[in-house]
C-alpha cells in the first residue's frame, strides 16, 4: 500500500537570490507560525518557536533565522556567524505541512538525545527535508530545518532510533 502524498507547496524561486526571496520566506513563516493562533502539535505537544531576535539578524526571530541560515551546529557555537542559505530559504513553506502530516508513513520520525535534551526529528526522505525540534518541559521548540547532505546518514540515524524504540 502506497502512503498518501503530503501536499507540499512549491519552493520559492531560488534564481532570485537570497535577498530578493527572503521577504517572501519571512511572510510564509509569519503566516505558518503566527504569534496568535494554533501552531501544529506532535504527539500532543504544542510546537513553539523562539520569538527573540537572532544574534546574526536582530530584525529576525531566532527560529526563523535558523530555518533560513546555516552555521556551526555544535553546542555553544557562535550564533552570530550563521550565514544565509538559499537551499533552506526556498523550502520554508514545507515545514508546516510536514508538521501537520507528521504521522504520514512517507515520513521518518524519531527521538534522540542531543546536548543532553531530547530532540525530535521529522524527515521526508523523498524530498530530503528535515525538521528538528527540541523538547523542553512539555513543549517542542522548532529548532531548525534543512536538507541533509548525507541521506544514508539519516536513514542510519532513523534505523538506530527504531532499534532503540525511539521512533513514532
C-alpha positions as CSV (number, residue, x, y, z in Angstrom):
1,X,0.0,0.0,0.0
2,X,1.4,3.4,-1.0
3,X,1.5,6.2,1.5
4,X,-0.6,9.2,0.6
5,X,1.3,12.1,-0.7
6,X,1.8,15.1,1.6
7,X,0.7,18.3,-0.2
8,X,3.9,20.4,-0.3
9,X,3.7,24.0,-1.7
10,X,6.1,24.9,-4.4
11,X,9.5,26.1,-3.4
12,X,10.3,29.7,-3.7
13,X,12.3,30.7,-6.8
14,X,16.0,30.2,-5.9
15,X,17.2,32.1,-9.0
16,X,16.1,35.3,-7.3
17,X,18.9,35.0,-4.8
18,X,18.6,35.1,-1.0
19,X,18.0,38.9,-0.6
20,X,15.2,39.0,-3.1
21,X,13.4,35.8,-2.0
22,X,13.8,36.4,1.8
23,X,10.8,38.8,2.3
24,X,8.6,36.1,0.7
25,X,10.1,33.5,3.0
26,X,9.5,35.7,6.0
27,X,5.9,36.2,5.1
28,X,5.4,32.4,4.8
29,X,7.0,31.9,8.2
30,X,4.8,34.6,9.8
31,X,1.6,33.0,8.3
32,X,2.6,29.4,9.1
33,X,3.8,30.2,12.7
34,X,1.7,33.1,13.8
35,X,2.1,34.9,17.1
36,X,-1.6,34.3,17.9
37,X,-3.3,31.2,16.8
38,X,-2.8,27.5,16.8
39,X,0.5,26.0,16.0
40,X,0.9,22.4,15.0
41,X,1.3,19.7,17.6
42,X,3.2,16.4,17.7
43,X,2.2,13.6,20.0
44,X,0.0,16.1,21.9
45,X,3.0,18.5,22.4
46,X,2.5,22.0,21.1
47,X,5.2,23.3,18.8
48,X,6.7,26.6,19.8
49,X,9.1,29.0,18.1
50,X,11.7,31.3,19.6
51,X,10.4,34.8,19.0
52,X,13.5,36.5,20.4
53,X,15.8,38.2,17.9
54,X,18.6,36.1,16.4
55,X,22.1,37.4,17.1
56,X,23.1,37.2,13.4
57,X,20.0,39.2,12.4
58,X,18.4,41.2,15.2
59,X,15.5,42.1,12.9
60,X,14.5,38.4,12.5
61,X,13.1,35.9,15.0
62,X,15.5,33.2,16.3
63,X,13.6,30.3,14.9
64,X,13.1,31.9,11.5
65,X,16.7,32.7,11.1
66,X,17.7,29.2,11.9
67,X,15.3,27.9,9.3
68,X,16.9,30.0,6.5
69,X,20.6,30.1,7.5
70,X,23.4,27.7,8.2
71,X,26.1,27.6,10.7
72,X,28.1,25.5,13.2
73,X,25.6,23.1,14.8
74,X,27.8,22.4,17.7
75,X,26.5,23.2,21.2
76,X,27.8,26.7,22.2
77,X,28.6,27.7,18.6
78,X,28.7,31.4,17.9
79,X,25.2,32.1,16.6
80,X,26.2,35.5,15.2
81,X,28.2,33.6,12.5
82,X,25.2,32.0,10.8
83,X,25.0,32.7,7.1
84,X,22.0,32.9,4.7
85,X,21.3,29.6,3.0
86,X,19.1,29.8,-0.2
87,X,18.5,26.0,-0.1
88,X,16.8,26.3,3.3
89,X,15.1,29.5,2.5
90,X,13.3,28.3,-0.7
91,X,11.8,25.3,1.2
92,X,10.5,27.2,4.2
93,X,6.9,26.6,3.1
94,X,7.4,22.8,3.6
95,X,7.8,22.9,7.4
96,X,4.2,23.4,8.5
97,X,2.7,20.8,6.1
98,X,5.2,18.2,7.3
99,X,4.5,19.0,10.9
100,X,0.7,18.8,10.2
101,X,1.1,15.4,8.5
102,X,3.9,14.1,10.7
103,X,2.1,10.7,11.0
104,X,2.2,10.1,7.3
105,X,4.1,6.9,6.6
106,X,6.2,8.6,4.0
107,X,7.9,10.5,6.8
108,X,10.5,9.1,9.2
109,X,10.1,10.3,12.8
110,X,12.4,9.7,15.8
111,X,13.8,11.0,19.0
112,X,17.3,11.1,20.2
113,X,19.3,12.8,22.9
114,X,21.4,15.7,21.7
115,X,23.2,18.1,24.0
116,X,21.5,16.4,27.0
117,X,18.0,17.1,25.7
118,X,15.6,15.0,23.7
119,X,15.3,16.2,20.1
120,X,12.5,15.1,17.7
121,X,13.3,14.7,14.0
122,X,10.7,14.7,11.2
123,X,12.3,13.8,7.9
124,X,10.8,13.5,4.4
125,X,13.4,11.2,2.7
126,X,11.8,11.6,-0.8
127,X,12.4,15.4,-0.8
128,X,15.2,15.2,1.7
129,X,13.9,17.8,4.1
130,X,14.4,17.5,7.9
131,X,12.8,19.4,10.7
132,X,14.5,19.4,14.1
133,X,12.5,20.1,17.3
134,X,13.9,20.3,20.9
135,X,11.8,19.0,23.8
136,X,11.6,21.4,26.8
137,X,9.2,20.6,29.6
138,X,6.0,19.5,27.8
139,X,6.6,21.6,24.6
140,X,8.6,21.2,21.4
141,X,10.6,24.1,20.1
142,X,11.2,24.2,16.4
143,X,14.9,24.5,16.2
144,X,15.8,24.3,12.5
145,X,15.1,22.8,9.1
146,X,17.5,21.7,6.4
147,X,18.3,19.3,3.6
148,X,20.8,16.8,5.0
149,X,23.9,16.3,2.9
150,X,24.0,12.5,3.6
151,X,20.7,10.7,3.0
152,X,22.4,7.4,4.2
153,X,23.4,9.0,7.5
154,X,19.8,9.9,8.3
155,X,18.5,6.6,7.2
156,X,21.0,5.1,9.6
157,X,20.0,7.5,12.4
158,X,16.4,6.5,11.9
159,X,17.3,2.8,11.9
160,X,19.3,3.2,15.2
161,X,16.4,5.0,16.8
162,X,13.9,2.4,15.6
163,X,16.0,-0.4,17.1
164,X,16.1,1.6,20.4
165,X,12.3,2.1,20.3
166,X,12.6,5.8,19.7
167,X,10.5,6.1,16.6
168,X,6.9,7.0,16.5
